């Protein structure tokens, strides 16, 4: 998966947008509900190849993923308990990456107030 594909995956979610709060070399994907403050769910450097993306993750799952995939580690400059960095090289399955991005988005949206979740028409962590 390249930078353009990562961007497309991240922007497919309701309320998702791209921002550059750290300068032009770091794309940050955030979710903003109607009237709410924006919260980050993904971050990467679009000019770096292969892409290394930071994604939020449940702590127990983060540990399991790190043990199972050499491309997944604690995210640099992030709380490693809750954030993984995922190297999108030829060894990473694109469908797993899409699932990890969706999980990150869901975790962030789940932390929003109910009115914000409703404004995004969010279906919840289990999709229902």
C-alpha positions as CSV (number, residue, x, y, z in Angstrom):
1,X,0.0,0.0,0.0
2,X,1.5,3.4,-1.0
3,X,0.9,6.9,0.4
4,X,-2.0,7.6,-2.0
5,X,-3.8,4.4,-1.0
6,X,-3.3,5.1,2.7
7,X,-4.8,8.6,2.3
8,X,-7.8,7.2,0.5
9,X,-8.4,4.6,3.2
10,X,-8.1,7.2,6.0
11,X,-10.4,9.7,4.3
12,X,-13.3,7.3,3.6
13,X,-14.7,7.6,7.1
14,X,-17.4,10.1,8.2
15,X,-15.8,13.3,9.6
16,X,-12.3,12.3,8.5
17,X,-9.9,15.0,7.2
18,X,-6.2,15.4,6.6
19,X,-4.2,18.0,8.5
20,X,-0.5,19.1,8.7
21,X,-0.1,20.5,12.3
22,X,3.5,19.4,12.5
23,X,4.6,20.8,9.1
24,X,4.4,19.6,5.5
25,X,6.2,16.3,6.1
26,X,3.6,14.7,8.4
27,X,0.0,14.0,7.4
28,X,-2.3,13.6,10.3
29,X,-5.8,12.2,9.9
30,X,-8.4,13.4,12.3
31,X,-12.1,12.9,12.8
32,X,-14.3,15.9,13.6
33,X,-18.0,15.6,14.5
34,X,-20.4,18.5,14.0
35,X,-19.3,21.2,16.4
36,X,-16.8,18.9,18.1
37,X,-13.0,19.1,18.4
38,X,-10.9,17.1,16.1
39,X,-9.1,14.0,17.3
40,X,-6.2,12.1,15.6
41,X,-6.6,8.5,14.4
42,X,-3.7,8.1,12.0
43,X,-0.4,9.8,11.1
44,X,2.3,9.2,8.5
45,X,4.9,10.9,6.3
46,X,3.6,10.9,2.7
47,X,7.1,11.3,1.2
48,X,8.6,8.3,2.9
49,X,8.5,4.9,1.2
50,X,7.5,2.4,2.3
51,X,4.9,4.1,4.4
52,X,5.2,3.9,8.2
53,X,1.8,4.8,9.7
54,X,0.9,5.3,13.3
55,X,-2.5,4.0,14.4
56,X,-4.4,3.8,17.7
57,X,-5.0,0.3,19.0
58,X,-6.4,-1.5,22.0
59,X,-3.4,-2.3,24.3
60,X,-3.9,-6.1,24.3
61,X,-4.3,-6.3,20.6
62,X,-1.4,-4.0,20.0
63,X,0.9,-6.5,21.8
64,X,-0.5,-9.4,19.9
65,X,0.0,-7.6,16.6
66,X,3.6,-6.7,17.5
67,X,4.3,-10.4,18.3
68,X,2.7,-11.6,15.1
69,X,4.0,-9.1,12.6
70,X,7.6,-7.8,12.4
71,X,6.3,-4.7,10.6
72,X,4.3,-3.6,13.6
73,X,6.0,-1.9,16.6
74,X,5.2,0.7,19.3
75,X,4.7,4.1,17.6
76,X,7.7,6.5,17.9
77,X,6.9,9.6,19.9
78,X,3.5,8.2,20.9
79,X,2.1,6.3,23.9
80,X,3.3,2.8,22.9
81,X,0.6,1.2,25.0
82,X,-2.1,2.7,22.7
83,X,-0.3,3.4,19.4
84,X,1.4,1.1,16.9
85,X,3.5,2.0,13.9
86,X,2.9,-0.2,10.9
87,X,5.4,-0.5,8.1
88,X,3.5,-1.0,4.9
89,X,6.1,-3.1,3.0
90,X,5.4,-6.1,0.8
91,X,4.9,-8.3,3.8
92,X,1.9,-6.4,5.1
93,X,-1.5,-7.5,3.9
94,X,-3.6,-4.6,2.6
95,X,-6.8,-5.9,4.1
96,X,-5.1,-6.0,7.5
97,X,-3.9,-2.4,7.1
98,X,-7.5,-1.3,6.2
99,X,-8.8,-3.1,9.3
100,X,-6.2,-1.5,11.5
101,X,-7.1,2.0,10.2
102,X,-10.8,1.3,10.7
103,X,-10.1,0.0,14.3
104,X,-8.1,3.2,15.0
105,X,-10.9,5.4,13.7
106,X,-13.5,3.4,15.7
107,X,-11.4,3.8,19.0
108,X,-11.2,7.5,18.6
109,X,-14.9,8.0,17.7
110,X,-15.9,5.7,20.6
111,X,-14.2,8.3,22.9
112,X,-16.3,11.2,21.6
113,X,-19.5,12.4,23.3
114,X,-22.7,10.6,22.2
115,X,-24.0,13.6,20.3
116,X,-20.7,13.7,18.2
117,X,-20.9,10.0,17.5
118,X,-24.5,10.4,16.4
119,X,-23.6,13.3,14.1
120,X,-21.1,10.9,12.4
121,X,-23.8,8.2,12.0
122,X,-21.2,5.9,13.6
123,X,-22.4,2.3,14.1
124,X,-20.1,1.4,17.0
125,X,-17.0,-0.7,17.5
126,X,-18.9,-3.9,16.5
127,X,-20.5,-2.2,13.4
128,X,-24.0,-2.4,14.9
